[in-house]
Amino acid sequence: MRVKYTNYFEHHIQSFDDILINQNILEFDCSNEKLKEIPDFLNFTECIYFNVSQNEITQLPKTLKLPNCIEFIVSENELFSLPPNLKLTQCEKFWIWKNKITKLPDTLKLPNCIEFDISENLIRELQNNLKLSQCVIFSGWENKLRKLPETLELPNCIEFKVSQNKLSILPPNLKLTQCKYFYVWKNKIRELPDTLELPNCIKFDISENEIIKFPKNFKLLQCEIFSVWGNKITELPKDIELPNCKEITLNGNINSYNCIIL
């Protein structure tokens, strides 16, 4: 069964009861409908698309089960948390951005997640057992993150966005060899991990941190835009390699030309 409500209140639908009770819902789209809650009697066990974004929902049913869900979209609501036993093992798109969530469930597993977006929440930390080995887009900007799990693995990540947090360090074993967009601006990072490798990075932005030095022989061979303004470093080290860089921003000064060092 496919369910899509457009202009929910204009159609004067007062209740889901008569329409949906005991039905197996395959696609559920109730986005932008001024909903405040989702009834707990609905059956989502077969649901592959679940979208309740742009509403006024403060909590999801504790009994919510989505074992076959591929797209889970609850962005732009008033959620403070997610159901503790939420199962999303098939989920490829996990969008919970722009809520008031402070923590993800400890039991949350997203082994097939490709798009992970928790931006614009109040999350302070991510659980150590969070596995995102298939993730291509990792977006956690504008939260309260103080650190990332040391076990975090993102071997397929192309976009890494953790700007506007309270990070003071990045995981020493963080692997981002496929990353093209590396955004960690506006944090409190003093040093990058010596083991950090970004061979495919095109845009590198660590502006507005507290960087005092770079790893020895740091290389960004594909980088075109390199932004480090608003840090404590006043010049780039001589051993840094930026052979394809077209724009370097250091302390507010933009230099646009091919260069190896500034």
Steps between C-alpha positions, in 0.01 A plus 500: 500500500630843405400796712556860408304781655506838334325785676411271785274744678345644188360155428351497851658171592449486872654161566716230346288231662250402234748519216813342633432274792631148441640599162854425387640834388763493228560874460403758759531869413340746737751779464404862560158423648523668843489160669580486869516122535493170313243247628659197662256250345630540144680207347832598341668162487491495119564871456799592281442878490417692818479879475347718771725803452391861546248439773471574872564149631659484845534123521461189289314191624719293732375190321600629156653221293646554155704189421471552124524876486744636240429871545437634850427873492388681815675833445361838604295395799517549876641158590705468817589134447444194283328177615752297703441177308480649153633251244622639170737236374389545137499878510702681232381854568491610865389861526420641843639851452350809662351354816591522868649154538775473762604139448453212258376166640785275615346211309472687170667311215533635147722252313357598160472873551624711207373842609535577871374846594461600865574870446339780702430303814641502855699177483806491728648166403455201272504146633818296455319212333364714217612341175471699178727314264269563201445867573567743213367816664572556869341823620505595866551874488350741755472269797673487839748227407812501716657194343440231242530128576855371466352196325320709237568357154402683182693331219245603235426849623514774235352785704615540861325790676541560872527879506355716779555260787727490803752246370850533642644199318425260216528121544861389444393207283247686290527381140368734233686389192199555273403836648469792259342755732652535846319758713589535868493879532397679820612247759779500759751274329868574569667228293404259225581129546842404364332207327238709318512435126279677246637402158176589317405815689395792278370742764672515838357739760625511859437872552415644843676238709809522720748330266862561602671260260449247221618138489847456356505461120127564476374443145183607322594417146151552349397796712375809315362705791697508826356712781672536839413856601408584858756266656814555706731402218647799316670324211499162333788258554751463217444125471126525429403397146215669311600466133150551357374763741330800338390683813662521842344701781728568796414764762238655276728537198400318183765398252367361174765331295671166455734450787689247709541713809382844598 
